[in-house]
Amino acid sequence: MNAVVKPQQPDFEAAAMRVPDLTEVMAVERVAYPVPWTHGNFVDSLAADYPAEVLRGPRAELLGYWVAMPGVDEMHLLNITVVPAWQGRGLAVAMLDRLVDECRRRGLTQLWLEVRISNTRARDVYRRYGFSEVGKRRAYYPVVEGPREDALLMSLGVSS
Ligand SMILES: CC(C)(COP(=O)(O)OP(=O)(O)OC[C@H]1O[C@@H](n2cnc3c(N)ncnc32)[C@H](O)[C@@H]1OP(=O)(O)O)[C@@H](O)C(=O)NCCC(=O)NCCS
C-alpha cells in the first residue's frame, strides 16, 4: 500500500499584521472568499489592537493571515486564511497553534469561531484540530445571491 505523502510545510515567519500588509491581504481575501472582508474590517481590527498576524515565506511572500478578538476569558477567531497556492501544507494548523499560544499568554481558556455550513474543508481542519461543533447561528453569513447562510459555532478548550 502506498503511504500518503504530505507536501512539505514551507518555512515561514510570523509577524503582527500592519496596515501596509493590507494591500496583499485584500488581494488574497478577494479570491479566498465568496463574500470577503472589506479593507475597513481589517483596519478596524488593527485599530482595536486585536491580535492579528501575517505569515510570510523566505522571499517575504504572503502565505496566510489570521485575526482574532480577545474577550474576558475567551478568544474569538474572526478570520484565518491561507493563500490558495499554499493550502494543504499545514499552515492553517501552524496559525491555529500560534493562536492557541496567544490565548495561553493572555490566560484565555476558550477559543470560538464561526464557519459557513458549506465550508467543509475548514470544518474538517477545525474538527481534526480538536474543535467541537457547539451550535448553529441561523442566516449568519451574507451570500452573493440568495438567502443568508447558517454558521456553525465551534469551540476549543485551551489548557494552560
Ligand atoms: C480552511 C483553510 C484555512 C485551511 O488551510 P490549509 O493550510 O489548507 O490547512 P492545513 O494544511 O493546515 O490543514 C489541512 C490538512 O493538511 C495537512 N497537512 C498537509 N501538509 C502538512 C504538513 N506539511 N504539515 C502539517 N500538516 C499538513 C494538515 O494536517 C491537515 O490535515 P487534516 O485535515 O487531515 O488534519 C484554507 O483552506 C483557506 O484559507 N480556505 C479559504 C478561507 C477559509 O475558508 N477560511 C476559513 C474560514 S472559517
The ligand as an ORCA input file, in Angstrom:
! r2SCAN-3c Opt
* xyz 0 1
  C      -9.580     26.429      5.574
  C      -8.112     26.763      5.357
  C      -7.710     27.916      6.287
  C      -7.260     25.540      5.654
  O      -5.891     25.872      5.383
  P      -4.804     24.769      4.989
  O      -3.495     25.449      5.007
  O      -5.208     24.104      3.735
  O      -4.926     23.752      6.190
  P      -3.753     22.793      6.692
  O      -2.861     22.415      5.569
  O      -3.129     23.398      7.899
  O      -4.601     21.592      7.136
  C      -5.202     20.786      6.132
  C      -4.628     19.430      6.219
  O      -3.351     19.375      5.619
  C      -2.497     18.604      6.494
  N      -1.133     18.870      6.113
  C      -0.731     18.840      4.850
  N       0.576     19.056      4.790
  C       1.014     19.238      6.019
  C       2.293     19.495      6.566
  N       3.362     19.596      5.808
  N       2.392     19.664      7.887
  C       1.302     19.567      8.664
  N       0.072     19.298      8.177
  C      -0.065     19.127      6.870
  C      -2.973     19.023      7.825
  O      -2.587     18.075      8.818
  C      -4.433     18.946      7.617
  O      -4.794     17.605      7.571
  P      -6.023     17.103      8.358
  O      -7.170     17.979      7.916
  O      -6.091     15.690      7.921
  O      -5.640     17.329      9.793
  C      -7.837     27.144      3.882
  O      -8.385     26.160      3.067
  C      -8.401     28.501      3.480
  O      -7.754     29.537      3.666
  N      -9.619     28.483      2.876
  C     -10.239     29.718      2.373
  C     -10.601     30.632      3.507
  C     -11.428     29.940      4.557
  O     -12.368     29.225      4.261
  N     -11.071     30.185      5.824
  C     -11.772     29.639      6.956
  C     -12.973     30.440      7.246
  S     -13.851     29.846      8.685
*
